[in-house]
Amino acid sequence: MKLVDRDVIIEPTADGSHTLFVPELNEHYHSVNGARQESEHIFIKAALEQSPETNIRILEVGFGTGLNAYLTLLRLRDTTKVVDYTGLELYPLQESIISQLNYTEKDSSESQELFRQLHRVPWNIRTEITICFYLTKINTDFRLLNWQVNEPYNIIYFDAFAPDKQPDMWSQDIFDYLYANTAKGGILTTYCAKGVVRRMMQQAGYKVERLPGPPGKREMLRATKG
């Protein structure tokens, strides 16, 4: 697979963990107020920990640094739950960037190796990371809405760049497509709490809640399919 390069700059955030800055978009991958704590708040606590399923299908829109996948793996590693995780990404990061990210520096050597595995596995192939965690990284432009969905998802991490930076990632067609591929009782969370985004989710069919956001952000959204 030929990777599409995008210039990024590694920057520290308030909790010490790294984010990436994209000069082309004048935008960060993760919150400058704390990358790791943002991911834990929005995706792990507000979505993953709310799912009663034992076999969980997760879709991440914007695989990026792999932080959300890594935290998901850590959270469920000592449970009996089985995760089938799909991450979509148009601009996979180069190894030279990945190797500098500090998300695992306070974790065990075993956890550090798991993070490396998440990035080493081939793209577009379902791969076993552990006996309870399977990863499929898909190199695609999500806006085309053309990747194959075999079964609906129980959880969706919607982690695209902000609407004012990448407006075509926040369209009614996008949320209609996601709703159609969300399982009954499924959960979608995102850091964005804009009214226009909430209304598009509702128009698609989701029940939408405003929740307290992570540090530096007043609110976030959680959408559920009834």
Buried (B, 14 or more C-beta within 10 A) or exposed (E): EEEEEBEBEBBEBBBEBBBBBBEEEEBBBBBBBBBBBBBBBBBBBBBBEBBEBEEBBBBBBBBBBBBBBBBBBBBBBEEEBBBBBBBBBBBBBEEEBBEEBEBBEEBEEEBBEBBBBBBEBEBEEEBEBBEBBBBBBBBBBBBEBEBEEEEBBBBBBBBBBBBEBBEEBBEEEBBBBBBEBBBEEBBBBBBBBBEEBBEBBEEBBBEBBEBEBBEEBEBBBBBBBE
